[in-house]
Amino acid sequence: LNMPLAQYGLQVDLSLLQFLSEVERVTPPSGNAADPEHGPGYGVFAPWDLGHFVLAIAQRAVVSTTFGDQMEGGAYALARRFYGSVRSDQEAARILDRRRCRYLITTARDSLASRSMGSRTPLATTLHVGHGTDLPERAGSGRFRLVAIAPGEHGEAPGQQKLFELVRGAELAFGEGAPGAALRVATSVEVA
């Protein structure tokens, strides 16, 4: 960490500081997030209450912070909607693409608040609980890859925050067929 927080009178959970240090380490520099003339190359989509910490400590641009709506279109409202109601990889990827975000932060707090929603569980919760992989009751994500997990502190389980990368890849679309019918897929791969 290259910012002495104590001089500002801030008290931040050590596991959050370690997580944000890891975010800075595992993500490429995005340019100067504070330079309005040359905006950042990409951003991190994070809950609004973590946004300023991501900006100040991990030095990565974010969509929203505790300072309110920074960008056109209501960044705070977008973040609330994203974590509360976005349920598909496709919709999540569209939102992150529109905001030029390559990474997504999820939190245990958000996942605990929405776990009882059953099939209406938001994607951020499904990602957080299942580390982005398939769960017995629901398929995981094909578009988000787990990159970093916050360590536990004071008896907390690890993973209060998690960082996922939006994976660029191909989407395969198939014509219609009978349910349960066998499907044959073939491809060729060239290695240079």
HELIX and SHEET records of a PDB file:
HELIX    1   1 LEU A    5  TYR A    8  5                                   4    
HELIX    2   2 LEU A   14  VAL A   26  1                                  13    
HELIX    3   3 TRP A   48  PHE A   53  1                                   6    
HELIX    4   4 VAL A   54  ALA A   58  3                                   5    
HELIX    5   5 ALA A   75  SER A   85  1                                  11    
HELIX    6   6 ASP A   89  ARG A   98  1                                  10    
HELIX    7   7 ALA A  108  SER A  114  1                                   7    
HELIX    8   8 ARG A  115  ARG A  120  5                                   6    
HELIX    9   9 LEU A  123  GLY A  130  1                                   8    
SHEET    1   A 4 GLY A  43  PHE A  45  0                                        
SHEET    2   A 4 CYS A 101  THR A 107  1                                        
SHEET    3   A 4 GLN A 161  LEU A 166 -1                                        
SHEET    4   A 4 PHE A 144  ILE A 149 -1                                        
END                                                                             
